Amino acid sequence: MGEVGLIFYSRRSDMRHMIRDTFSWRRVRPIALACCALPLLSACGGGGPGSSSMNLGITDGPVDSASSVVVSFTGVELQPSGGGNAITFNFSSAKTIDLLQEQNGNQASLLSGASVPPGNYDWIRLLVSAAANGTVANSYIEVNGAQYPLIIPSGAQTGLKLVQGFTMAVGQQANFTIDFMLQQSITAPPGQTTSGGLQEYILKPALRLVNDEQVGTIAGSVALATLQGNSTCLPGGTTGTGPLPNAHVYIYTGTLTSLSSTLTPLVEPEIMESSSGFSYDQAFLPTGPYTLAVACTSTSSTGATTVAFLPANGVTATVTANQTTPVNF
């Protein structure tokens, strides 16, 4: 097994292009540092007068057809700006998390009160254990009752690099959440199977790091008449409970005057059906303006050739910190 990492890139508007185009495949080398033991993890390089405190959680959006996406994390690594040794928190035992359980404002904890020197940081790396073929240990996706391994390409040698800068203030507690956005992160290439004949599911995460003190929520209802405006929204009719198979609310950063299938949304929360009707909820959105529309496709917008938006040019809304902004369709 090799230890690999997922690192987060900044500038949300460019994030997905960076994810697709700027992977840096450098070998991950072990860092020999003196470490201090903590009850739940060991850390290298933290502590000291004026240290800051970090809480780090992880959340996710839904994935069409999948009932579980389980990833086993072995640690977290932070890289101070300007070079120098990375600060590594190795978990005493792996934290195995079903990301699909961490939706609608829920999150699982990776770090709690971790002591971190104040300053600027270039990236966060989530450590996992991967085999030579990229299969991540103790991790899988479950589809239609069957479990399939998760693959990080070249994971044993290099990992995935997605860098995003952040700042730790002197003597302050920082609360961050990593949003995995799995709807845009997992692919199942046709005909690509493991040596045992199982379909391979490739994990190339579209990730964003959000400051919990500077985020809010957009949530609302979707009228049945709106969904009936697109025949692909309700291909099997209503079921009475759970997510609709094809229907999402696409949320784009900024105020847009038109929408097209060439644009990639920031997130795609599923439209859920319950006894009280249809609704959606998207937490951990950075403050600022957004454009939203209902869109119904059989796949994620990533790679889709056409997307029918309802309404055609979307609606706009502004997220305020620690508030829920209602947007109904």
N, C-alpha and C positions, 0 to 999 in steps of 0.2 A: 504494500500500500504506500502511496505517496500523499503527502499533505499538500493541499491546494487551497486557493482562496478565491473569493468573489470580491472585487473591489469596485467602488462606486464612482462614476464620473459626474462632474458638475454640469451646470447650465442645462436645466431641464429641457429647454427647447431643442437642444442638440443631442439629448441623451441617447435617443434610439439610433441615430446615425452613428454615434460613437460606438454603441453596443455592436452594431453590425459590422462596422468598418475598421475599428481601431484596436482590436485585440493585440496585445503585446505578448508574444509567447516567449517569455524568458523563464529559465529554470528557477524554481523557488529553492533557495538555499537555506538550510537551518541557521538560526542565529544563536550563537552561544553567549548568553548573558546570565548574570547572577539573578536568580528569581527568589521571590518570597512567597511563602505558602499562605493561602487564604482558605476559608472554610469550603468554598464551592469552586474556586479556581486558583490558578497560580498566575502571577503577573510579573513581567519583566519591565523595569524602567519606570514604574509609577511611584507615587508617594512623595513625601517631603513637604516642607513648609509651603503654604500657598497652593497646595494641590487642589485641583478641581475634582468634582464627582460626576461620573457619567452613568446614566441609566439608558440602556439600549434595548428596544423591543423590536419585534418583527411582526408584520401583518401581511395580508394578501388579498387579492381579488379572486373571483371565481374562475374556474376553467370549465369550458363546455365539456360535458360527458364524463369528467373525472369526479370520483367520489372522495378520493384522498390523494394528497401529494405530500409524502413524508420525506423530510430531509434531516439527516443527522449531522449536527454541527459539533466540532471538536474545540473551537476556540474563536477568539476575535483578535485581530491585529490592527494597530493604529500606526500611521507613518507621520511623524512630525515634519512640517515644512522645512526646507533648507537642508535636508539630508539628516544624517545621524541614524542611530539604531531605531528600529521599529519597537513599539511597545506591544508585547504579546500577552494575552490572557488565555492560557490553556485550561480548558474545563477539566476538572478531576474525573468526570465521566461525561460522555457525549450527551448533548441535548438533542433528543429526537423529537421533531415537531411536525405535526400534520398541518401544513400551511393553510389548508382549506377550512380548518377550524378557526382561523384567525382572520375573520372578516367582520364587516359592519361595525368597525370601531374596536374590535377585540385585537389583542396582541399578546404574544408570548415574550417572556423576558430572556434576553441573552446576557446582559450585564445589569447588575443592580448595585449602585453605590460604588462602582469601580473607581479607584483613585488614579487620576490622570493629571500629568503636569499641564498647567495652563499654556496656551499658545495656539498657533495655527497648525492645522493638520491637512495633509494632502489626500489621504484615502483611508477607508476602513476595509479590512479584509475579513471575510468570514471563512474560517478554516473548516475543511472537510477532509475525509480520507477517501482517496480514490485508487482504484486498481490501474494496472498498466493500460487497459482498454478504455479508461475514463469512467467506469462504473463506480458510483458513489456508494460507499459502504453503508449498509442499514438504511437505505433510501429507496423509495419506489413511488410509482404512480398507480392508482387503482382505477380501472376503467371497466364498466359493466361487470363488476365482481371479480375481475382478474387483475393480478399485480404484475407490473412490468418494471424492470430496473431503470433508474435514471442515469443518464450518461452526460458527463462534462467532457467535451472533446479535448484530447491531450491533457486531461486533468491531472494525471499522475506526474506529468513533467512541469506543467505551467499554470494551470488554473485559468480563471476568467478575470480580466482586469477591467474594472469599471470605477474610475477614480472620481471622487467628489470631495472638495475641500470643506472644512468646517472649523469653527473656533471654540476653544474652551476658555472661558473667562476665569480670572483669578478668584479662587475661593468660592466659586459658584457651582451649582448643580445643573448639568445639562441633560435634557431629556430628548432623545432622538428615537425615531421609529424608521425602520427599513421596510419599504413596501415592495414586495416581490413582483407584483403585477404579472402573475403567471399566465394570464390569458395571452400575453405577448411573449412569453418566455419559453414555452415548451412546444416542440414540434415532434411529429412522428413521421419521418421520411418514408414514403412508400417503398417497400421492398428492402428496407434496411433492418436487419435482424441480428440478434446475438448469435453466438455459436450454438446455443441451445434452441434456436429457431424462434425466440420471442421477439416481438416488435420492439425496436429501440425507441425510447423517448429521450430526446436531446434537450438538455437544460442549458439555455444561453440567456441568463436572466436579464430582463429589463427591470432595473432596480432604481429606486429613488430614495434618498435619505432626507427625512423631513424633521424639522425642529418642532417638537410637540407644543412649544409655547407660541408658535407662529402659524398654526394651522387651524382650520375649521372644517365644517361638514356641509355638504349639499345633499338634500334628501327631499323626496316628494312622492306624489302619486302619479299613476299613468292610467288614463281613462281607457276603458275597453274599446271605445270608438276610435281612439288613436291607434291602438294595436290593430284593429280591423282595417285600418287604412293601408296596411301592407300585408299581403297574403302570406308572406313568409314569417310573420310575427307569431302566428298561432297555427302552425302546420298540423298539429294534432288536436286542436281545440284546447279548451281550458281543462286543467287537471284538478283544480281545487286547492293545491298547495305546492310550495317549492318554486324553484326557478323555472322560467320559461326556457325552452330549449335554444331559441335563437335570438331572443330579445334582450338588448342592452341599452343603457344610456351612455352615449359616447361623450366624454368630457374633454374639451380642448382648452389649452392654456391661451388666455388672451381673448379679445373681442374680435371675432371673425365676421366678415361680411358675407361669406359664402363657404360652403362645405363641399368636399369632394373625397373620393376614395383614395386619392393620393396623399391625403393628410393622415397622420397617425395620432390618435387621441392619447392624452396623458393616461387616462384610465378608462375602463369599460365596465362599470358595475352592472351586474345582472338585474333584470326586472323580475321581482319575486311575486308569486301569486299566493294569496291567502284568502280566508273567508271574507275579509273586509275589502278585497279588491287587489289591485296591482300597485307595487311600490318599488322604490330603489333607495339605496343609502350609500354614500361615499364619504368616509371620514379621512382625516390626515391630508387634506388639501392645503397647500400653502396659500396664504392670503393673497387676494388679487382678483382680477376679472377672469371669467371663463365663458366659453360658449358650449351649449349642450344641445343634444338632439337624440331622439329615439332612433335606433338603427337595428334592423333585423337582418342577419345574415346567417348562413349555416356554419361559418367559420369566423375567427377573429378578423378584424379589419386588416391586420397585417397580411399582405398578399392578396387580399380580396380585389377583384377587378371592378366591381360595382357595389355601391352601398346606397340604399334608398333611405334618406333622412326624413324624419318627421319632427317638426316642420322642416321644409327643404333647406332653409338657411339657419336653422337652429334658434335658440334663445340665449340671452346673456344673463349672467348673474355674477355677483361679487362675493367672495368669501371673506368673512371677518374672523379674526382670531377668537377661538374658543366659543364660536357661535355656530348654529345650524341655519343655513340659508335655504328656505323652501323654494323648490322649483317643480311645478306640476305640469304635466302634459295632457 
